[in-house]
Amino acid sequence: MSVAKSVAKSVIGAVNRPVAKARFAYAARSGTPLKIEVGSFRSRRPGWICTDVCWHTRSYLDATGPWPVRSGSASHIYSDNMIEHIRLEPARRMFREARRVLAPGGRIRLSTPDVEHAVRLYLARDDETRREMEECRRRGYQAEHPVDLLRMTFQDCGHHAGFLWDFEAVEAELRSAGFSAVRRYAPGQSDDPELRNMESRPQFALIVEAAAA
């Protein structure tokens, strides 16, 4: 990214942020049960409030801090490839806030790179390993050796700055935040119609849902 482009994004982001914060706070006062996506980047979903911290976001929400949302006013929360970009303690704050704003029976769905799956492929070095490497190359990643499957999971896309997850860790942290019925799902699958076919990057995805008790 050029210096000029970086400066322009910084300036636009500084101007946009208070507007985007106010827009989210206004939407969160809606009388209907809220459906909130955290870290949505450019995605737009009818009926959802799609939030992010990026410079061009329409609705700004730093999910690691207090949410300007009434307790028990949300029915669904979704986050796709976001929690691996934040450290464990900020992730815990996010999970606690998500639990607070969800109504009893409300659901959270998280999608994040599956460390266990990447390690298994690396150790197996079988046909599935080769197929995954070919798919990664097709999507523009450098995947010349099996170890690249680990490098992409642990290092690429800013993952080195966050915390990486397997199912055991996600389950433990969600339960600690007050969630129940923690369950793993295949990409696109859910018992809740509102949470089906959500993932934009299903490859290597660990997808977990839980309920607000």
N, C-alpha and C positions, 0 to 999 in steps of 0.2 A: 504494500500500500504506500502511495506517495505521501510525502510530508504534507502537501497541500490538502490531499484528500482526508488525511487523518485529522488535520486541524479543522477542516470543514465539518466533519462528523462530530468532533468535540463541541464545536460552537452550536451546531444544530441540536445536538443532544441536550446541551445546557438550556437552550431555549425551550425545547420540546418537553423536558422532564416535568416541570411543574404543571403544564397543561395536561400531560398524559396522566400524572398523579391525580389531578382533579377529575379527569374523565373517568378513571377507575373508581374513585371514591363515589362519584355520582351514580355510576352503574351498580355499585355494590349496595346502594340504598333502594334498589328495586324491590317491589313487594313480592316478586316471585322467587321461588327457590333458585339460588344462584348455581351456575355451572362455571367453574373457573379453571382455565388452563394456565399453568405456570411455565414460563420459558417457551412461549409459543413461537417466537421469532416472527416469521411472516405468515403463519397459518391463520386462517379465518374459519370459524365454525359457527354456523347459524345457531343462535340460542346460547352461545358460550361467551364469556368475557375472556378474551385472549390477552394475557399479560406477558410482559418481558421487562428487562432492564436495558435493552439495546437502544441506540441513539434515535431510532426512528419509530419506536413502539407507539402504538395508539393508546394503550392502557398500561401505565407503569406500575409495577409491583416488585419491590425487593422482598421476595418470599422468605428471606432469612431474618427479617425484622417483623415488628408487629403489623398485622394486616388491618387496614381500615374497613373491616367487615364485621357485622354483628355476629355474635356467637349463635350457632345453630341456624344460620340463614342460608347455608349452601347444601345442595343435594349431591353434587359431584365435584371432584377435583382431579385434574389430570396433569401429568408432567411427562414429557417425552424428551429423553436425552438432555436432562438438566441437572439431576442430582449428582452426577459424576463430576460436575464442574465446581462444586463447593465442598469444603471440608466437612468433617463429621459433625462438629459442634453446630455450625450453621444449618446443616441438614436436620439435626435434631430440633432446632428452633422451628424450622419449616414444618416438620411433622407435627409438632405440638400446636402450631397455629392452624394447620389444616384440620387437626382433630377438633380444635375449638370452634371453628366456623362451620363445621359439618353438623347437620341435624342428625339426631339418632337414626341409624339405618343408612345414613349417607355413605357414599363410597369414594375412596381414593384409588387411582390407578397410576402406577409408575412404570416407565420404561427406561432402561439404562443398559449399557453394555454388560454382558454376562461374562465376568472374569472366569468363572468355572468352565464355561463352554470354550473360551479361548485357550485355556490351559490344556483342556482335554484334547483339542485339535492339535495343539503343538506337540503334545506327548505321543499322540497316535501316529502322526505322519502317514496317514492312510489315504484312501481315495476321497474321503470326505474332506480331509485337510486340503488336498489339492483342489477340490471343487471350490472350497471357500476362498482359497488364494486366488483362483481364477476370477471369482466373483468380485473380490476386492480390487483386483487389477482392472476389471471392467468398470468399476465405479470410480476409478481414478486414483486409487491408493497404490503405494509402492509395496508390493508383496512378492519379493524374490525368494525368500527363504521362510521356512516355518516360523522362525523366531519373529518375523514381521507381524504375525498374528498377535503376539504378545505386545510388541512395540506399538502397534496401532491402538490396542486396547488401553495400554498404560500411559502412552505418551501423546499420540496424535490428538488434534482438535482441542488442545488445552486440558486434556484429562490429567496431566501431571500436576495441575494446580488444585485438583479436587480430591475426591475419595472414591475408590472403586468398590463395586458391590458384587456379592453373590447372594443367593436366596436367603441363606442363614442370617447374614448381616441385615438385610432388609427386613426380614420377619422380626428379628429381635428388636430393631429400632422402632418399627411401627407398633409393636406390642407395648414397648416401653412408653410410647407417646399416647397410649390409650386406645389403640385400635384392636379389633378382634377379627376372627375369620380371615386371617391372612392366607392368601392362596396364589399360586403361580398359574399363569395362563399362557397359551400359545398366542403368537401375534394375531391380532384381529378378533380373537375369541373372548367372550365374556358372557356371564349369566345375565348381565344387565345390558339391555339393548342400547342404552345411551353410551356405553363404553366399548362398543364393537368397532372394529376397523378404524382405529385411531392412529396407529403407528405409521409414521412417515419413513422410518428406517427400521424395518423388522429384523434385518440381519444382525446376528449376535445379540439379540435383545433378550434381556431378562425382564419379564413383565409380571408385575405383582399387583393384586388388588387387596384391599382390606376395608372393613366396615367400621363406622363409628358406632360404638356400643350404645 
